Amino acid sequence: MGNKKVKVVDEIKNLKDIDYIIITLSGMSDSAREESFFKRRSTYEVRQDELKFNIGAITHLIEDLRTFSPKTSIIVVTNPVDEITNYLRVILNKENVLGFGLELDAKRYEKVLGRKVYCIGTHGKAIPLINLKTEKDYEELSKNVDNQLLEYIREHGIPHKMAGINFRDFFEKLNSSKKEVIHVSFYVKNNFLGVKDISISLPCEVKQGKILGVSKIQPNLIEKKRFIDSVEELKKSVSHIIETHKRLIEYK
């Protein structure tokens, strides 16, 4: 983004020399989203409700997305972030698809705990690296943090302004000329904490638009287990999405 220009478009045909495509669309109606707020017991479930609406909308972008240079990075903001990031990576055969979301989870844990916190895992089911002693401790903390957010959105709706501020900070750090750390969903090709071949959110060192590697973290045994379990759940979800996509293509 040498020219610092941002262009908002309704369609992406015939765009050239693009460094980033940022996908923020939502195919879910306001009434359906409000119903989900009050029906579901966690914000993770609310994000999963968005999947059937948003994956269909994104599917219509696939052929246009194929026309861009391999150097063009895609940043997914649309929920559920980790599923859609993996879907686009597989369907487009493109590793530089990134997801924004875990940065928000980390900020929420920091607000509750009053200190800097790194997280790993999927957006909405973040695992804070805080070395608690029991599984129950993590469950209770996670529920407390999520309930605060759920109560807020039931009363006020999605905190778009706050998410926008955090995304701006995320994007500026990603493209900074000095090394920064951000939480980002990216393709883990080789074994990391017992998982591989999946796009998952981790705290990463970044500089000038590139992921240099995962920040130095030392999750305890409970955190590792929760992380591996979350990846297995994500893989099942992504596999189902890809199979559905293939069936739709064959049907056409």
Secondary structure, DSSP 8 states (H G I E B T S, - for coil): -TT------S--TT--S-SEEEE----S-HHHHHHHHHH-SSHHHHHHHHHHHHHHHHHTTHHHHTTS-TT-EEEE-SSSHHHHHHHHHHHHT-S-EEE--HHHHHHHHHHHHTS---EEBSTTS-EE-S--SSHHHHHHHHHHHHHHHHHHHHHH---HHHHHHHHHHHHHHHT-SS-EEEEEEEEE-S-BTTB-SEEEEEEEEEETTEEEEE------HHHHHHHHHHHHHHHHHHHHHHHHHHHHHHH-
